[in-house]
Amino acid sequence: MNHSAVTDLAGQLFRADSGSDSPPQWPDKYNILGVAVSATTAQQAAHLIIRAAQQRHPAVVTALAVHGLVLASNDESFRAKINRFDLVAPDGQPVRWALNLLYHTRLPDRVYGPALMLLLCERAARANIPIYLYGSYSQVVQQLKTNLHRLFPELNIAGCEPSVFRPLSADEDNALTERVNASGASILFLGLGCPLQEHFAYDHRSRISAVQVCVGAAFDFHSGNKKMAPRWMQRHGLEWFYRLLSEPKRLWRRYALTNTIFLVKFLLHAATLKAS
């Protein structure tokens, strides 16, 4: 994909639509700390996911912020799974900045997981594409279902269920897979948190017929269980700071470590690319 074409939405959609029966042409990926990240916009990502869903073309999709990127860079097994995803969107602003600085992708904004979920739900409602919600707690996922129906009355939510917050037995796993497939859902939203949702999506990529989209905290945000950072903080890459202030005991170690690791690894990676 030509770098300058990343922001050319009309061109993207034209290319994606050429040959309606052909599988989606997923965006090019670039190496950030050893992780293959897709150079894509929210509009392009949504368009390709909807197209795959309409074709009943199974796929695995995630949007990684700094935390997920660092986890993958430090864990060979997890990284190997992520690098086989069809689409790994740059969720965090620092991830987008890294793509733009290192590879001149000219991405105008990040692909924010919660925003991508709403964009997909809006388009799924228009195209009559059934969705399934899996993750979080019972009260959260039920409120999420209610709120999504309020936003998109025509949205077909074929099923929703919470996580059990423990490894599934083989029988439980098979039953869950059968429920999702039998529901007719073409998009499965996973709100299990990173990296559990990515492990689940990859491990079920050949068993679940829907497009699996990992959206993490979107379940909490769109259910009203947690508040999103103000838009100005999101634009300036400060969402992590807002979340840290909201949940300091749970998140201080994550952000203190991962942000530092990301900065150090990014500088080393940039120096290596410059020297080569």
GIQUI-V179997 format. One record per backbone hydrogen bond with DSSP energy under -0.5 kcal/mol. CO is the residue of the C=O (numbers start at 1). NH is the residue of the N-H. If there is no record, write none. Layout:
BEGIN
co->(CO & CO)
nh->(NH & NH)
END
This chain:
BEGIN
co->(2 & 3 & 4 & 5 & 7 & 8 & 9 & 10 & 11 & 12 & 13 & 14 & 19 & 24 & 28 & 30 & 30 & 32 & 35 & 35 & 37 & 38 & 41 & 42 & 43 & 44 & 45 & 46 & 47 & 48 & 49 & 50 & 51 & 52 & 53 & 56 & 59 & 60 & 60 & 61 & 62 & 64 & 64 & 65 & 66 & 67 & 68 & 69 & 70 & 71 & 72 & 74 & 75 & 76 & 77 & 78 & 79 & 81 & 82 & 87 & 88 & 89 & 89 & 90 & 92 & 93 & 94 & 95 & 96 & 97 & 98 & 99 & 99 & 100 & 110 & 112 & 113 & 114 & 115 & 116 & 117 & 118 & 119 & 120 & 121 & 122 & 123 & 124 & 124 & 125 & 128 & 130 & 130 & 131 & 131 & 132 & 133 & 134 & 136 & 137 & 138 & 139 & 140 & 141 & 142 & 143 & 144 & 145 & 146 & 147 & 148 & 152 & 155 & 156 & 156 & 159 & 161 & 169 & 170 & 171 & 172 & 173 & 174 & 175 & 176 & 177 & 178 & 179 & 180 & 180 & 181 & 186 & 187 & 187 & 188 & 189 & 189 & 190 & 190 & 191 & 193 & 195 & 196 & 197 & 198 & 199 & 200 & 202 & 204 & 204 & 207 & 210 & 210 & 211 & 211 & 212 & 212 & 213 & 213 & 214 & 215 & 216 & 217 & 218 & 219 & 220 & 220 & 220 & 221 & 230 & 230 & 231 & 232 & 233 & 234 & 238 & 239 & 240 & 241 & 242 & 243 & 247 & 248 & 251 & 252 & 253 & 254 & 255 & 256 & 257 & 258 & 259 & 260 & 261 & 262 & 263 & 264 & 265 & 266 & 267 & 268 & 269 & 270 & 271 & 272)
nh->(5 & 6 & 7 & 8 & 9 & 12 & 13 & 14 & 15 & 16 & 17 & 18 & 22 & 26 & 39 & 32 & 37 & 35 & 32 & 37 & 30 & 40 & 45 & 46 & 47 & 48 & 49 & 50 & 51 & 52 & 53 & 54 & 55 & 57 & 56 & 58 & 212 & 86 & 87 & 214 & 89 & 91 & 92 & 69 & 70 & 71 & 72 & 73 & 74 & 75 & 75 & 76 & 79 & 80 & 81 & 82 & 83 & 84 & 85 & 62 & 38 & 64 & 91 & 111 & 96 & 97 & 98 & 99 & 100 & 101 & 102 & 103 & 105 & 104 & 112 & 116 & 117 & 118 & 119 & 120 & 121 & 122 & 123 & 124 & 125 & 126 & 127 & 128 & 129 & 128 & 130 & 186 & 187 & 158 & 159 & 189 & 161 & 191 & 163 & 141 & 142 & 143 & 144 & 145 & 146 & 147 & 148 & 149 & 150 & 151 & 152 & 155 & 157 & 131 & 158 & 133 & 135 & 173 & 174 & 175 & 176 & 177 & 178 & 179 & 180 & 181 & 182 & 183 & 184 & 185 & 184 & 211 & 132 & 189 & 213 & 134 & 191 & 215 & 216 & 136 & 197 & 199 & 200 & 201 & 202 & 203 & 204 & 205 & 207 & 208 & 209 & 59 & 212 & 188 & 213 & 61 & 214 & 190 & 215 & 63 & 218 & 219 & 221 & 222 & 223 & 224 & 225 & 226 & 224 & 233 & 234 & 235 & 236 & 238 & 237 & 242 & 243 & 244 & 245 & 246 & 247 & 251 & 252 & 255 & 256 & 257 & 258 & 259 & 260 & 261 & 262 & 263 & 264 & 265 & 266 & 267 & 268 & 269 & 270 & 271 & 272 & 273 & 274 & 275 & 276)
END
